[in-house]
Amino acid sequence: MSAPHLLAKDFNEEAPGLGLFQWKPLFHVGPFAVAKPIVLCLIVMIVIVAFFWAAFAKPKLVPRGVQNVGEVLYMFVRDEIARPFLGKDAEKWMRLIVPLFFFVWLGNLMSVIPIAQFPVNSRIAFPMVLALLVYATFWVVGVKHQGFFGLLKNATMPPDLPWPLYILVIPIEFASTFLLRPFTHAVRLFANMFAGHLLVALFATVGFHFLFEKLTPLGAPVGILGVILTIFMTAFELFVQAVQAYVFALLAAFYISAGLYADH
């Protein structure tokens, strides 16, 4: 029997799958079941509030310690995420963009925190709620600044196009802006966190199985490879987690600007 068949025969455990994302309730609050993802979500919220409270509750003219870190993070979000799209209005929207960015980022980071080991945003409900919040904000500011029909016109009819092209462009822009936007905004984040967590779990399972559960001369190299890939994928996931938080907040700023400014 060939080596691949021997390995396949030896590794007879169920590979990581959707079970990684299904959790039994830890406790109930009235009729509501509270599972691990909800607890992690609450922890992320508490950490964000506690950090920024510690940083800015009593700000000093010369920042030190936590305030210094808080100001650096705040300026990063303001200068790299909000200002490119919101310009002079960026400061007005920092109360939304800052917590949005850090909630997504810390929620993603839960996957590499011992004991937690689960990315909050790999459950579609969390990204979808955030995306719907941004979408509702887009509608509110859009109707306020452009009017209902003005928002529809400006979003679906780019200027300076030949009139026949509008027959094709208007339905596409309408579907993209008003129907698909919250879905794509949420799924982009969810899919990256879901796939990344699944891959890390798969490689970790392979490494653990062939090095600890059924150590054999033939399986040991596969186990070592599994450990190496686990470390590599974890490092790559840290990068992806930060990038996805940045992209999610950047798109939020862009969508809000589309409601504020007709020329966007």
Secondary structure, DSSP 4 states (H G I P E B T S, - for coil): --HHHHHHHH--SPPP-GGGG----SEEETTEEE-HHHHHHHHHHHHHHHHHHHHHSS--SS--HHHHHHHHHHHHHIIIIIHHHHGGGGGGGHHHHHHHHHHHHHHHHGGGSTTT-S-GGGSTHHHHHHHHHHHHHHHHHHHHHH-HHHHHHHHH--TT--HHHHHHHHHHHHIIIIIIHHHHHHHHHHHHHHHHHHHHHHHHHHHHIIIIIS--TTTHHHHHHHHHHHHHHHHHHHHHHHHHHHHHHHHHHHHHHHHH-TT-
